[in-house]
């Protein structure tokens, strides 16, 4: 069966939020306290020991260029590592670092400045933070003509998805405000699909992300439960509430704002690769578990959006990867095809079946294929850094 039809242009992801800062790419490898104060952009990785109570860096200063962090989770809780610019704008991140795991994060930073590092044990709260200083300047990776073309294409993709996000959400919001529950339910997953494709870009803008896409868990962090998932709960569990219309209006305003901001970011080759990996991490932590769409069970739509976003992100980098490592490009193509085929088995016409219809064997097959794809995607940063 054909995949659900949604307009597409060409590719996504995480980007620079301040002039001269570029997001990195993360790879897997088998507190606020700080270590020594100096490390070079090309002088070897900065180790980060993340525990349940500390975030210890081997260096808190680096020279501009590609800075590599090796994050070791030696605690008992799942952890995350973030690099923030001013105003808590996410420069780069690596999520879902399970106890005993080491994740590598490469970040292209071309101008001097003071950033903030943070570990988030349990993946909640503001994290254990410390300042991180970058000195000097470096040549941007976009100086390579092929890379520059990839970045241009990527920006076009993000702009197209952002426009589609606003358009689809307008229809969904109109149905909610009209009290048309059946129509709103039918539009919900499609409205969210572009968000899932460019999520690492969108979630870089501070409080807008949890306002738009926060699950009910945000209440524990002292935030109001709003956005898509609040309306999801209203539609599938509680019934439309007196304030559902106001929540819908706020959602559309927030989506419109974040879509506009998403078009202003400046990606790097590393940031695009990082986004591709981040989207697969989103699938692993929220979609393949069935945790995100806990009321509507439309998780396979989100899975599709994340997978499509990852595929498109790497599509723009294809000329670079195919030239430098043709074997890796072949492996990426094979793994994307395999996972897409497995996902397609769960189509129901132009829609996806409810996640509750999947068997344990179905979920295991998707998980194994996802892990295999993630392993190949994690190799892309090293290829991009090779020249």
Helices and strands as residue ranges (DSSP letters): E 25-29, E 32-36, E 46-50, E 55-59, E 61-63, E 65-73, E 79-85, G 86-88, E 89-97, E 102-109, E 113-119, G 121-123, E 128-135, G 141-143, H 145-177, H 181-197, H 199-202, H 207-213, G 216-221, H 227-233, I 234-238, H 244-262, H 269-282, I 283-287, H 299-324, H 326-344, E 347-348, E 351-352, G 355-357, H 360-377, H 380-384
